[in-house]
Amino acid sequence: MTDCSLFLRTFKQSKAAVRLKEDMKKIVTVPLNELRDSTYTKLFGISLEDLHQQGLTENGVPAVVWHIVEYLTQHGLAQEGLFRVNGNVKVVQQLRLKYESGTHVELGKDGDVCSVASLLKLFLRELPERLIPSELHPQFLQLLQG
């Protein structure tokens, strides 16, 4: 009987922890969603081709990626574990919304190196298709072997 009651208490605590985590996500995202206005342009989660067609690229690279990589090249290359250390979730979301609202973003002032690196990872993770399409994999493998 005691094992069962211990299990039930642990289960209730874990459900409470999950509920708390979900509530915390809502607290963080609700104010950020309110920042969106009529000038909102979705940059994350759409195809590279769509970004190019909308004129949101620089030299064939999405402008947001160009800006991020430029910043990381100047300020982040000395950062040990640059893409291993996660940035502040709230800062990453604020940077994303600034880009999508068309507001001028100063990465050095509005964020930090780890948050900017996390923003790049977020952009790549939310792409609707793979960065390198499956049909090109054999060509890449051939280049590596040749």
Backbone as CSV, one residue per row, in Angstrom:
resi,resn,N_x,N_y,N_z,CA_x,CA_y,CA_z,C_x,C_y,C_z
1,MET,0.820,-1.197,0.000,0.000,0.000,0.000,0.863,1.258,0.000
2,THR,1.911,1.277,0.773,2.747,2.469,0.830,3.416,2.743,-0.510
3,ASP,3.780,1.696,-1.242,4.382,1.890,-2.561,3.395,2.567,-3.501
4,CYS,2.142,2.151,-3.410,1.099,2.726,-4.260,0.866,4.199,-3.919
5,SER,0.803,4.528,-2.642,0.569,5.922,-2.251,1.767,6.794,-2.617
6,LEU,2.974,6.250,-2.489,4.171,6.982,-2.902,4.134,7.251,-4.401
7,PHE,3.740,6.225,-5.159,3.623,6.383,-6.614,2.598,7.467,-6.958
8,LEU,1.435,7.438,-6.296,0.391,8.423,-6.572,0.854,9.836,-6.229
9,ARG,1.541,10.010,-5.101,2.055,11.335,-4.737,3.073,11.825,-5.770
10,THR,3.975,10.924,-6.179,4.984,11.289,-7.177,4.310,11.654,-8.493
11,PHE,3.290,10.868,-8.872,2.565,11.126,-10.114,1.860,12.485,-10.062
12,LYS,1.218,12.775,-8.935,0.536,14.064,-8.791,1.532,15.212,-8.837
13,GLN,2.687,15.032,-8.216,3.716,16.069,-8.239,4.235,16.288,-9.649
14,SER,4.418,15.196,-10.407,4.925,15.350,-11.774,3.870,16.021,-12.656
15,LYS,2.582,15.704,-12.445,1.528,16.385,-13.198,1.503,17.866,-12.856
16,ALA,1.711,18.174,-11.589,1.749,19.577,-11.171,2.941,20.280,-11.796
17,ALA,4.069,19.605,-11.891,5.261,20.197,-12.504,5.029,20.477,-13.976
18,VAL,4.379,19.537,-14.664,4.069,19.736,-16.085,3.113,20.912,-16.246
19,ARG,2.099,20.976,-15.410,1.126,22.074,-15.464,1.818,23.407,-15.205
20,LEU,2.721,23.426,-14.225,3.463,24.641,-13.905,4.318,25.072,-15.095
21,LYS,4.985,24.120,-15.725,5.823,24.417,-16.886,4.972,24.990,-18.022
22,GLU,3.810,24.401,-18.273,2.917,24.900,-19.319,2.426,26.306,-18.983
23,ASP,2.107,26.555,-17.717,1.675,27.887,-17.300,2.797,28.909,-17.486
24,MET,4.022,28.517,-17.163,5.160,29.425,-17.328,5.361,29.778,-18.803
25,LYS,5.185,28.799,-19.696,5.298,29.069,-21.133,4.262,30.102,-21.556
26,LYS,3.048,29.967,-21.028,1.988,30.923,-21.378,2.336,32.322,-20.884
27,ILE,2.859,32.410,-19.684,3.218,33.712,-19.121,4.267,34.387,-19.989
28,VAL,5.232,33.622,-20.477,6.303,34.189,-21.292,5.795,34.571,-22.671
29,THR,4.950,33.749,-23.295,4.571,33.988,-24.682,3.405,34.944,-24.852
30,VAL,2.507,35.049,-23.920,1.350,35.927,-24.101,1.766,37.378,-24.330
31,PRO,2.622,37.977,-23.498,3.010,39.354,-23.764,3.759,39.505,-25.092
32,LEU,4.549,38.503,-25.471,5.289,38.584,-26.722,4.342,38.564,-27.914
33,ASN,3.290,37.761,-27.833,2.335,37.706,-28.934,1.597,39.020,-29.106
34,GLU,1.452,39.765,-28.023,0.760,41.048,-28.095,1.581,42.093,-28.837
35,LEU,2.900,41.852,-28.994,3.755,42.788,-29.712,3.495,42.780,-31.217
36,ARG,2.898,41.721,-31.720,2.652,41.611,-33.153,1.616,42.636,-33.581
37,ASP,1.905,43.313,-34.686,0.955,44.286,-35.200,0.758,44.058,-36.683
38,SER,0.211,45.037,-37.368,-0.122,44.885,-38.782,1.113,44.796,-39.671
39,THR,2.281,45.217,-39.188,3.486,45.163,-40.014,4.229,43.842,-39.834
40,TYR,3.630,42.906,-39.161,4.233,41.606,-38.885,4.475,40.838,-40.182
41,THR,5.710,40.378,-40.398,6.076,39.559,-41.544,6.699,38.281,-41.021
42,LYS,6.089,37.164,-41.326,6.612,35.888,-40.839,7.933,35.584,-41.538
43,LEU,8.977,35.380,-40.755,10.299,35.049,-41.282,10.726,33.639,-40.883
44,PHE,10.203,33.161,-39.788,10.560,31.846,-39.273,9.466,30.864,-39.665
45,GLY,9.884,29.666,-40.051,8.901,28.624,-40.367,8.358,28.694,-41.782
46,ILE,8.960,29.492,-42.653,8.541,29.503,-44.055,9.729,29.103,-44.921
47,SER,9.435,28.686,-46.134,10.492,28.139,-46.990,11.475,29.211,-47.441
48,LEU,12.679,28.763,-47.746,13.714,29.663,-48.250,13.280,30.279,-49.573
49,GLU,12.577,29.509,-50.375,12.082,30.014,-51.656,11.080,31.150,-51.445
50,ASP,10.190,30.994,-50.473,9.218,32.057,-50.176,9.917,33.328,-49.696
51,LEU,10.929,33.170,-48.854,11.689,34.334,-48.390,12.348,35.052,-49.574
52,HIS,12.890,34.270,-50.497,13.534,34.848,-51.673,12.506,35.578,-52.541
53,GLN,11.345,34.969,-52.754,10.297,35.582,-53.574,9.766,36.871,-52.949
54,GLN,9.790,36.952,-51.637,9.309,38.151,-50.948,10.386,39.224,-50.847
55,GLY,11.566,38.948,-51.396,12.657,39.917,-51.353,13.290,40.052,-49.989
56,LEU,13.246,39.002,-49.202,13.778,39.030,-47.840,15.120,38.326,-47.739
57,THR,15.909,38.402,-48.822,17.219,37.772,-48.837,18.294,38.783,-49.206
58,GLU,19.509,38.476,-48.808,20.692,39.248,-49.196,21.686,38.265,-49.790
59,ASN,22.052,38.467,-51.032,22.984,37.560,-51.720,22.501,36.112,-51.676
60,GLY,21.200,35.906,-51.791,20.622,34.564,-51.795,20.434,33.939,-50.433
61,VAL,20.789,34.654,-49.370,20.670,34.152,-47.994,19.586,34.960,-47.291
62,PRO,18.702,34.317,-46.528,17.695,35.090,-45.793,18.364,36.217,-44.998
63,ALA,17.810,37.423,-45.097,18.413,38.606,-44.469,18.617,38.410,-42.970
64,VAL,17.677,37.759,-42.309,17.811,37.535,-40.871,19.024,36.641,-40.586
65,VAL,19.232,35.625,-41.405,20.383,34.726,-41.233,21.673,35.490,-41.518
66,TRP,21.665,36.297,-42.568,22.837,37.092,-42.928,23.254,37.978,-41.753
67,HIS,22.261,38.661,-41.166,22.505,39.568,-40.051,23.050,38.810,-38.839
68,ILE,22.453,37.665,-38.532,22.879,36.856,-37.386,24.304,36.341,-37.576
69,VAL,24.587,35.791,-38.750,25.912,35.226,-39.012,26.973,36.323,-38.991
70,GLU,26.637,37.478,-39.510,27.561,38.613,-39.474,27.910,38.972,-38.025
71,TYR,26.886,39.035,-37.177,27.098,39.345,-35.752,27.937,38.265,-35.078
72,LEU,27.584,36.984,-35.318,28.304,35.889,-34.669,29.756,35.824,-35.143
73,THR,29.999,36.160,-36.403,31.365,36.172,-36.926,32.196,37.224,-36.206
74,GLN,31.596,38.361,-35.925,32.320,39.447,-35.261,32.452,39.250,-33.755
75,HIS,31.419,38.670,-33.124,31.384,38.650,-31.658,31.345,37.269,-31.014
76,GLY,31.084,36.226,-31.799,30.845,34.937,-31.165,31.863,33.848,-31.408
77,LEU,32.804,34.070,-32.303,33.732,32.992,-32.644,34.640,32.594,-31.482
78,ALA,34.880,33.490,-30.559,35.719,33.170,-29.399,34.914,32.507,-28.280
79,GLN,33.584,32.499,-28.415,32.708,31.924,-27.388,32.818,30.409,-27.409
80,GLU,33.300,29.829,-26.319,33.412,28.375,-26.242,32.018,27.760,-26.160
81,GLY,31.771,26.723,-26.940,30.469,26.053,-26.931,29.352,26.922,-27.457
82,LEU,29.652,27.732,-28.456,28.706,28.730,-28.958,27.315,28.159,-29.221
83,PHE,27.227,27.030,-29.899,25.924,26.473,-30.228,25.464,25.412,-29.239
84,ARG,26.247,25.193,-28.195,25.855,24.239,-27.161,25.135,24.925,-26.014
85,VAL,25.509,26.141,-25.735,24.895,26.882,-24.628,23.648,27.572,-25.164
86,ASN,22.518,27.270,-24.556,21.269,27.892,-24.996,21.169,29.321,-24.486
87,GLY,20.618,30.175,-25.342,20.367,31.548,-24.943,19.101,31.644,-24.125
88,ASN,18.843,32.813,-23.619,17.643,33.093,-22.842,16.427,32.994,-23.762
89,VAL,15.471,32.136,-23.419,14.298,31.886,-24.251,13.524,33.176,-24.523
90,LYS,13.365,33.982,-23.502,12.601,35.217,-23.652,13.327,36.187,-24.599
91,VAL,14.635,36.291,-24.481,15.416,37.171,-25.356,15.330,36.673,-26.797
92,VAL,15.421,35.362,-26.994,15.333,34.783,-28.341,13.976,35.127,-28.961
93,GLN,12.914,34.957,-28.199,11.574,35.259,-28.720,11.416,36.753,-29.012
94,GLN,11.973,37.594,-28.157,11.898,39.037,-28.398,12.661,39.425,-29.660
95,LEU,13.831,38.827,-29.872,14.598,39.087,-31.092,13.811,38.638,-32.316
96,ARG,13.217,37.473,-32.227,12.408,36.949,-33.340,11.275,37.917,-33.677
97,LEU,10.568,38.345,-32.664,9.433,39.248,-32.896,9.887,40.604,-33.428
98,LYS,11.035,41.067,-32.989,11.564,42.324,-33.524,11.844,42.187,-35.016
99,TYR,12.493,41.099,-35.395,12.758,40.872,-36.817,11.459,40.800,-37.606
100,GLU,10.489,40.051,-37.081,9.245,39.838,-37.812,8.347,41.072,-37.818
101,SER,8.545,41.972,-36.880,7.737,43.195,-36.862,8.373,44.294,-37.701
102,GLY,9.578,44.025,-38.202,10.244,45.012,-39.047,11.015,46.057,-38.266
103,THR,11.091,45.891,-36.954,11.841,46.807,-36.105,13.333,46.598,-36.328
104,HIS,14.101,47.680,-36.303,15.553,47.566,-36.432,16.096,46.793,-35.232
105,VAL,16.901,45.789,-35.509,17.447,44.952,-34.446,18.942,45.205,-34.327
106,GLU,19.377,45.554,-33.128,20.793,45.677,-32.814,21.134,44.504,-31.912
107,LEU,21.706,43.469,-32.497,21.932,42.234,-31.755,22.814,42.429,-30.536
108,GLY,23.801,43.303,-30.613,24.672,43.553,-29.468,23.951,44.204,-28.316
109,LYS,22.958,45.025,-28.623,22.205,45.737,-27.590,20.968,44.948,-27.157
110,ASP,20.300,44.315,-28.117,19.039,43.626,-27.832,19.211,42.191,-27.348
111,GLY,20.411,41.628,-27.533,20.624,40.242,-27.167,22.045,40.001,-26.699
112,ASP,22.413,38.751,-26.641,23.767,38.343,-26.280,24.176,37.236,-27.248
113,VAL,25.438,36.877,-27.242,25.967,35.920,-28.216,25.199,34.593,-28.178
114,CYS,24.954,34.060,-26.998,24.268,32.763,-26.890,22.822,32.848,-27.375
115,SER,22.146,33.947,-27.085,20.764,34.112,-27.540,20.704,34.267,-29.054
116,VAL,21.672,34.960,-29.625,21.712,35.129,-31.077,21.988,33.781,-31.744
117,ALA,22.903,32.987,-31.187,23.173,31.652,-31.720,21.920,30.784,-31.620
118,SER,21.181,30.906,-30.529,19.930,30.155,-30.369,18.888,30.610,-31.376
119,LEU,18.889,31.890,-31.702,17.961,32.407,-32.704,18.251,31.782,-34.074
120,LEU,19.525,31.639,-34.400,19.898,30.991,-35.661,19.451,29.530,-35.656
121,LYS,19.673,28.836,-34.547,19.234,27.441,-34.448,17.721,27.341,-34.588
122,LEU,16.995,28.293,-33.995,15.542,28.308,-34.101,15.109,28.491,-35.555
123,PHE,15.742,29.422,-36.260,15.405,29.660,-37.664,15.588,28.374,-38.466
124,LEU,16.726,27.724,-38.306,17.014,26.500,-39.055,16.080,25.360,-38.663
125,ARG,15.779,25.247,-37.377,14.896,24.181,-36.889,13.474,24.344,-37.421
126,GLU,13.035,25.586,-37.605,11.652,25.815,-38.033,11.472,25.825,-39.550
127,LEU,12.554,25.650,-40.309,12.395,25.573,-41.757,11.449,24.418,-42.088
128,PRO,10.501,24.640,-43.009,9.544,23.578,-43.313,10.168,22.401,-44.074
129,GLU,11.281,22.637,-44.747,11.968,21.550,-45.438,13.417,21.530,-44.990
130,ARG,14.102,20.457,-45.307,15.505,20.337,-44.930,16.333,21.393,-45.642
131,LEU,17.389,21.808,-45.006,18.295,22.776,-45.611,18.944,22.183,-46.858
132,ILE,19.337,20.918,-46.778,19.867,20.197,-47.939,18.847,19.115,-48.285
133,PRO,18.146,19.278,-49.415,17.106,18.308,-49.786,17.666,16.892,-49.964
134,SER,16.852,15.906,-49.688,17.257,14.495,-49.760,17.828,14.125,-51.117
135,GLU,17.264,14.695,-52.177,17.728,14.337,-53.517,19.160,14.806,-53.791
136,LEU,19.673,15.744,-52.983,21.049,16.217,-53.159,22.066,15.467,-52.291
137,HIS,21.596,14.627,-51.374,22.496,13.893,-50.479,23.532,13.069,-51.237
138,PRO,23.141,12.294,-52.281,24.167,11.513,-53.004,25.263,12.404,-53.605
139,GLN,24.906,13.564,-54.100,25.902,14.467,-54.682,26.883,14.965,-53.618
140,PHE,26.379,15.274,-52.434,27.244,15.705,-51.340,28.167,14.577,-50.903
141,LEU,27.635,13.363,-50.804,28.447,12.211,-50.425,29.530,11.952,-51.465
142,GLN,29.166,12.100,-52.742,30.127,11.910,-53.822,31.259,12.939,-53.721
143,LEU,30.927,14.180,-53.391,31.940,15.214,-53.223,32.896,14.889,-52.085
144,LEU,32.357,14.372,-50.999,33.194,14.021,-49.848,34.104,12.834,-50.134
145,GLN,33.621,11.897,-50.919,34.399,10.702,-51.225,35.409,10.933,-52.342
146,GLY,35.102,11.860,-53.241,35.928,12.083,-54.444,37.079,12.911,-54.184
